[in-house]
Amino acid sequence: MREISAATNASADEFLETRPSRAKLLVTEIRRQKRAGERPRPSSTLLGRSAFLTKAHRGKLLDAVAGFVDENLFGRSEMCLQFTDLLSRALVELKLPARPALSWAMYFAADGQELFRWKHAWVRIGSEAIDGNVDCLSENPVVPTTVRIAPYWGPITEMPIDRRLREEHGASLLPDEDVSGIWWPELKSWLAAEFPKNDATIQEKGDA
């Protein structure tokens, strides 16, 4: 089981030793879930509809990206930048009009009360938004336990009322060595196998 440390000068276990007990308990549970094949997958709770790719292909792609960034020692609840980077690269590789989007995400209760806001990243593809790395936010200690958000891939005009994404135009992702040096080469190989260029279904409308 590969783990990516949050520190460039320490292994995952060495870095974990410097963290508080709460973080160690989280990693223990994440490791258990990984060994048991029980980690959350975006496809299992995905909302929305899209004019890009089939529903099955969208789920496979989101799960593949999630699997890579989940190799982070603390899981993927803090990995929206890397998730966005990988997913946008993958979609561009498939000749689709994707780009990263960054700035504030705000989350709301059913009665409209704002529960939490933070700096976030997601993917824009045409008139659609892909907010795909939010199903595990409960693992992030800075996110209130009341925030329960399902992944969304669909038209911006149909965004669920439990969130608001406010893009800062001109903002861009910073280079990430784990993305460019480890995960993207492997994801690119996965794409070549799962989305062969002569497979017409990748251009089908999934459920739009």
Secondary structure, 3 states (H helix, E strand, C coil): CCCECCCCCCCHHHHHCCCCHHHHHHHHHHHHHHHHCCCCCHHHCCECCCCCCCHHHHHHHHHHHHHHHCCECCCCCCCHHHHHHHHHHHHHHCCCCEEEEEEEEEEECCCCCEEEEEEEEEEEECCEEEECCCCCHHHCCCCCCCCCCCCEEEEHHHCCCCEEEEECCCCCCCCCHHHHHHHHHHHHHHHHHHCCCCCHHHHCCCCC
